[in-house]
Every structure is written in structure tokens, then in C-alpha cells.
Amino acid sequence: MGWALGIFVALSAALYAYTLWFGARVEAAHPPLGDFVEVAGAKLHYVDRGEGVPVVLVHGASGNLLDFATSIMDEIAKDHRVIAFDRPGHGWSERPDIDDVHDPAVQARLINEALTKLGVGKHVLLGHSWGGAVAMAYALNHPDDLLGVIPLAGATFPWQGGVAWYHGIVQTPVVGGYFLRTLMVPAGQQLSGPGVIGNFYPDTAPENYAETIGLNLLFRPGNFRNNSVDVSNLKTALIEQSKRYPEIRVPTIIIHGGGDRSVGFTIHSEPLHAAIDGSELIRLRGTGHMPHYANPDFVLDAIARLARGETPRAGLTIVEKDQAFAARSN
């Protein structure tokens, strides 16, 4: 028994040392891109580029602002001022010590306070995946600050079932802390590849996608715990939030891939479109959970139209697989 305990302690110490080394290495490879603004006693990391009508980008679960910085951000910045945030406790943003920081409405409030500090006026807001829940909370609670809102493959309604098994482990007292500081990094390294494939399916992820967006920042213990708490509490938050969607009067363009296996089109975007009077729903057939990579022209067009003050084209538009943007716009 003594030797077994000794092996366990030695292995745990080695894994803990590996976690520390891994975190330092990934942080050195992916330092902050932008600046910081303090809200609720915590610093939020953001990138601010371009000039013109402001466009604000909010990333989803398991990600950070690099997901936009490596996809559509440069194109948006050609004609607009674009601001992308690391959500509280993700990427390089600190996590405020406040109640319910995992609630999309609280994160929407924090981002709104940050934008006010930065002197950003009325803007277009795009939220991807988990960030779609933040975008809709923003439209409900801060409508006067918006020119329009775009939930992109947004998680906006409660769903059947639960969340991935490891989220329960992470939040278990004692066991969760041990898992995060010893086993999370090697487990994450094994799961990240299939996770990326599944997130993009049926599309193909760009080469070196995980490295380019700094996906390994997620596997730092604090970041992963924050992500787990956000994901685990989202369904409960959406049960109440979704009841209020008929109140929304902000111009809304909903974009979703019909082949999305991460956030189901029929579970989230169809009922959202039905709930918001005058909303526009764009279904990208054969596209997965990452339309800003697979079909960026449709996303950029929606941003540009709302920034110009155009009224959304109320109703459903179905875009066939591989249909060129020009063909639709004529």
C-alpha cells in the first residue's frame, strides 16, 4: 500500500508540474493581442481595430477572441470599427468575483459597461454559439445601444439532455480541483482534435486551426473551470431568458448552419426567429457550427446591412450548399 501511494503522489506531482509548464508555454505562444478595460473589479481583454460604425464580437464556449481575429475581423475592420472581447474568465480576461457571472445577462452587462468606458456608441453586436445567448440578453436589456444583433449559430433556447461528462467532474469539490491541475491538460490534448472536427462538421477546419486560435489557452485550470461553469448553467439561464424574446425590437438577423451538430438549428434558431417579430433567418444548408469560416460572405453582409441601418429581410432564406453569395444577392 505504501508503494502504491508513493507512485500516486509522484505521478500527481509530475502531472501538476506538466500543467504548470504547459500553461506557461501556451501563454507565451499566445500573449494578449489588445488592451484591457476594467469592469466590476476585473480586467477584460479586447481588440479594437478599424474606423466607422462599431461592430462588437462575442465568442462562444471553449474559445477566445482569436476565433474572430483569425477569421472575419480583418474584413470587418476595412469598413467599420470592430471590437472583439474575451468573455469574462476566458482567454486573457479576468473573471469578476460577482454572483451569477456565468449568466449571459450578467456577461452582457459587463460588456456593455466596458463599451461605455471605451466610448463606443450605438453598434452592431454579433454573438457566436454561447455568445449568441449573450447577444440576445444584450438585445433584451440594452436595446438602446444597438443598431442590430446577429446570433450566429447561437445557443438561445433550452435543449433536451445535459452537457459533457467532464463538466460534472470539474465542479465536484476536491476531485474537480485535482482533475483540473493534473489530468485536464493531457485529457484536453486528446479531446481537442476530435472536438475541432466535430465543431466544424460537415465543413473542414482550416489547417492548424487549434494552434492558430490558441485553443490550448482553454486547458489552463482557471479558464477551463470558468468555461465549465458557463456551459453547465446555460440551459437554466435560457429557460427564463427565452420567455422574453418576443419583447425584442432590435433589428435581428439570425444565421445558422443547417448541418450544425453542436447547436441545433431547429432547437435554437427556428424558435428564435418565430419569437422575434420582423427577424431574418438565414439557414446555410450543409454548413456546420462555424459559418464565419465556412460562409463568411453571408455573415459580413448581415453585419454591413445592420451597420447601414437597413431593415432585416423578414422571413426565412435558405442558402444551398456551396451557393455563392453573389448568386443570392442578385
Order of alpha helices (4+ residues) and beta strands (2+ residues): alpha-beta-beta-beta-alpha-alpha-beta-alpha-beta-alpha-beta-alpha-alpha-alpha-alpha-alpha-beta-alpha-beta-alpha-alpha-beta-alpha
